Amino acid sequence: MERRTFVSTAAGTTMALALQSAAFASGPEPKSPVAYPDPAVEVVDPRFAKYQVINAAVERLYTGARWAEGPVWIGEGGYLLFSDIANNRMLRWLEETGEVTVFRSPSNYSNGNCRDREGSLITCEHDTRRVTRTEHDGTVSVLMDSFQGKKLNAPNDVVVHSDGAIWFSDPGYGIMSNYEGHKAAFELPAVVYRLDPKTRAATVVVSDLDKPNGLCFSPDEELLYVVDSGTPKHASDPRPIRVYDGWMAQG
């Protein structure tokens, strides 16, 4: 091979490799290195230290919501649903691509979401003042929108017991202004309800809080935890988390 041909071939090969490297380099920007354990995770009570996953970090998935609430994981679809309350929509984050798309708009100013024992989506809606179920085929049915002949306030958060019963809080934030619903008069006290999925009979299970909000069960479902997000008597007082013993949550 002549020297000129060899040099030309070598230069072409070098250029091809350079372009190939550039193509690989043109992918997504690498994420900033994360120190482990993540300094953003703070153990306030040492009793919880054993639950910390040392090589896990806090990762921000999305910005742009006015008020994000009600995250629920849809494992078989590989996506996370959550409510963007004040924007009157529900969003979907895809695990595979990190893309965020609109799942439902308008969403009736939806707030809390969870799944029932059949995997259907249970949603608290501020604007329509109701709790709904979205079936696997996309159809939506109303589970509850009134109690003893009066309209619910604005259902907020929801959990489902292993017996299928739906427990939800109704503090009424969605009717206190036009920001996360539409302003309207309260017809019922702010309480927590238990809804029987078979009979559709509803029972008041917590009635001693100012604004019952977030709620969850203990792992054995013997305890119910409820956050009272109402205004404390003194500005320096923390908003309490109350725990109730027994399925009827009385005391």
C-alpha positions as a printed Julia matrix, in Angstrom:
251×3 Matrix{Float64}:
   0.0    0.0    0.0
   1.34   3.42  -0.91
   2.12   5.8    1.92
  -0.44   8.35   0.68
  -3.21   5.71   0.56
  -2.27   4.42   4.01
  -2.38   7.9    5.54
  -5.72   8.66   3.87
  -7.21   5.37   5.1
  -5.88   5.9    8.61
  -7.28   9.43   8.72
 -10.68   8.19   7.59
 -10.68   5.48  10.21
  -9.69   7.96  12.91
 -12.47  10.33  11.8
 -15.03   7.49  11.85
 -13.99   6.51  15.36
 -14.16  10.13  16.46
 -17.68  10.5   15.04
 -18.7    7.23  16.67
 -17.39   8.46  20.01
 -19.2   11.76  19.51
 -22.42   9.85  18.82
 -22.06   7.97  22.1
 -21.24  11.21  23.88
 -24.37  12.94  22.56
 -26.67  10.97  24.86
 -28.39  12.32  27.98
 -26.36  14.52  30.25
 -24.82  12.46  33.04
 -26.34  12.99  36.45
 -24.35  14.66  39.16
 -22.58  12.21  41.45
 -24.51  11.35  44.6
 -22.84  10.79  47.93
 -24.04   7.81  49.94
 -25.71   7.87  52.32
 -27.67  10.75  50.8
 -27.27  13.8   53.07
 -30.85  14.78  52.19
 -32.07  11.84  54.28
 -32.13  12.82  57.92
 -32.86  10.3   60.67
 -34.81  12.28  63.26
 -35.67   9.29  65.45
 -32.93   6.64  65.8
 -35.59   3.92  65.98
 -36.11   4.42  62.24
 -32.42   4.21  61.32
 -32.67   0.48  60.54
 -35.1    1.23  57.72
 -32.73   3.52  55.82
 -31.38   2.09  52.57
 -27.84   3.42  52.55
 -27.28   3.24  48.77
 -30.61   4.91  47.88
 -30.86   8.63  47.15
 -33.65  11.16  46.94
 -34.33  11.83  43.26
 -36.53  14.61  41.9
 -38.82  13.21  39.2
 -40.75  16.27  38.07
 -41.16  20.0   38.5
 -43.99  22.13  37.14
 -46.91  21.13  39.31
 -48.62  23.83  41.33
 -49.46  21.37  44.06
 -48.54  17.7   43.7
 -50.34  15.13  45.86
 -51.7   11.6   45.88
 -48.89   9.5   44.36
 -49.86   5.91  43.54
 -47.63   3.32  41.85
 -49.01   1.22  38.97
 -46.52  -1.63  38.96
 -47.83  -3.59  35.99
 -47.64  -0.45  33.85
 -44.35   0.81  35.23
 -45.66   4.28  35.97
 -46.53   6.62  38.82
 -49.79   8.58  38.91
 -50.15  11.75  40.94
 -52.48  14.73  41.23
 -51.56  18.28  40.25
 -54.46  19.71  42.22
 -54.51  23.41  41.37
 -53.84  22.69  37.67
 -56.9   20.4   37.69
 -55.11  17.4   36.22
 -53.49  14.05  36.98
 -50.01  13.3   35.66
 -48.18  10.07  34.81
 -44.42   9.5   35.24
 -43.01   6.61  33.18
 -40.21   4.68  34.87
 -38.61   3.49  31.62
 -38.14   6.93  30.04
 -38.71   9.42  32.86
 -41.33  11.12  30.67
 -44.25  12.88  32.36
 -47.57  13.03  30.49
 -51.12  14.06  31.31
 -53.21  11.13  32.54
 -56.5   12.99  33.11
 -57.52  16.59  32.49
 -59.71  17.96  33.88
 -59.47  15.77  36.96
 -62.15  17.51  39.04
 -59.27  18.84  41.15
 -58.36  15.33  42.28
 -56.28  14.92  45.43
 -55.58  11.56  47.09
 -55.28   8.34  45.08
 -54.8    4.66  45.91
 -55.72   1.25  44.54
 -58.35  -1.15  45.82
 -58.02  -4.92  46.22
 -58.87  -5.43  42.52
 -56.23  -2.95  41.39
 -58.7   -0.26  40.35
 -57.83   3.38  40.96
 -59.61   5.1   43.88
 -59.57   8.91  43.71
 -60.71  11.73  45.98
 -62.14  14.62  43.93
 -62.41  18.1   45.39
 -64.59  19.8   42.8
 -67.26  17.1   42.5
 -67.01  16.39  46.25
 -66.88  12.65  45.75
 -64.8    9.45  45.82
 -64.57   7.61  42.51
 -63.22   4.35  41.13
 -61.54   4.08  37.74
 -61.84   0.56  36.36
 -59.19  -1.16  34.27
 -61.1   -0.27  31.09
 -61.08   3.41  32.02
 -64.7    3.76  33.09
 -65.32   5.87  36.18
 -67.97   5.14  38.8
 -68.99   7.15  41.88
 -68.46   5.35  45.18
 -69.7    8.1   47.5
 -70.66  11.76  47.19
 -72.99  12.33  50.14
 -73.66  11.24  53.71
 -77.08  11.2   55.35
 -78.5   13.27  52.52
 -75.82  15.98  52.6
 -72.97  16.58  50.17
 -69.47  15.62  51.19
 -67.08  18.51  51.76
 -64.08  17.73  49.52
 -62.57  14.25  50.01
 -58.83  14.53  50.51
 -56.85  11.34  51.17
 -57.74   7.66  50.92
 -56.48   4.2   51.9
 -57.95   0.74  51.35
 -58.0   -1.95  54.06
 -57.28  -5.58  53.21
 -60.97  -6.32  53.82
 -61.76  -4.03  50.89
 -63.16  -1.16  52.95
 -62.27   2.33  51.72
 -61.22   4.86  54.36
 -60.99   8.53  53.4
 -60.67  11.94  55.01
 -62.99  14.86  54.24
 -61.49  18.08  55.66
 -63.06  20.32  53.02
 -60.08  22.26  51.67
 -61.48  22.04  48.15
 -64.51  24.19  49.02
 -62.71  26.77  51.14
 -61.49  28.74  48.07
 -61.39  28.62  44.28
 -57.75  27.54  44.16
 -58.11  23.77  44.51
 -61.82  23.49  43.75
 -64.72  25.91  44.03
 -65.82  27.72  47.14
 -69.0   26.38  48.73
 -70.66  26.0   52.12
 -69.85  23.1   54.42
 -72.78  20.73  54.87
 -70.99  18.15  57.04
 -68.31  18.12  59.77
 -64.71  17.37  58.82
 -64.32  13.64  59.58
 -62.87  10.34  58.37
 -65.26   7.84  56.77
 -65.19   4.09  56.27
 -67.04   2.92  53.16
 -68.08  -0.7   52.8
 -67.42  -1.65  49.15
 -70.22  -4.22  49.03
 -73.1   -2.5   50.81
 -71.91   1.08  50.11
 -72.76   1.85  53.75
 -70.62   4.65  55.19
 -69.58   5.12  58.83
 -67.88   8.02  60.56
 -64.76   6.57  62.2
 -62.84   9.68  63.28
 -64.64  12.85  64.37
 -62.36  14.5   66.94
 -59.91  16.31  64.62
 -60.06  19.82  63.19
 -58.96  18.95  59.64
 -58.25  15.22  59.23
 -55.97  14.88  56.23
 -53.35  12.2   55.41
 -54.02   8.72  56.72
 -52.51   5.25  56.65
 -52.64   1.89  58.43
 -49.9    0.2   60.38
 -48.47  -2.92  58.65
 -50.81  -5.2   60.63
 -53.74  -2.81  60.0
 -54.55  -2.68  63.7
 -53.68   1.01  63.95
 -54.88   3.98  61.92
 -52.68   7.08  61.68
 -54.31  10.41  60.79
 -52.65  13.8   60.27
 -54.59  16.79  61.57
 -53.63  19.66  59.26
 -55.93  22.19  60.91
 -54.66  25.42  62.43
 -53.19  24.77  65.91
 -54.34  26.86  68.87
 -50.87  28.33  69.2
 -48.67  29.16  66.2
 -45.73  27.33  67.73
 -47.69  24.12  68.27
 -46.99  21.3   65.8
 -49.82  19.81  63.8
 -50.45  16.42  65.41
 -50.46  12.92  64.0
 -53.05  10.9   65.9
 -53.12   7.11  66.15
 -56.32   5.12  66.64
 -56.48   1.56  67.91
 -58.95  -0.88  66.42
 -60.73  -0.95  63.06
 -63.46   1.44  64.2
 -60.78   3.98  65.16
 -62.52   5.09  68.31
 -59.88   6.56  70.62
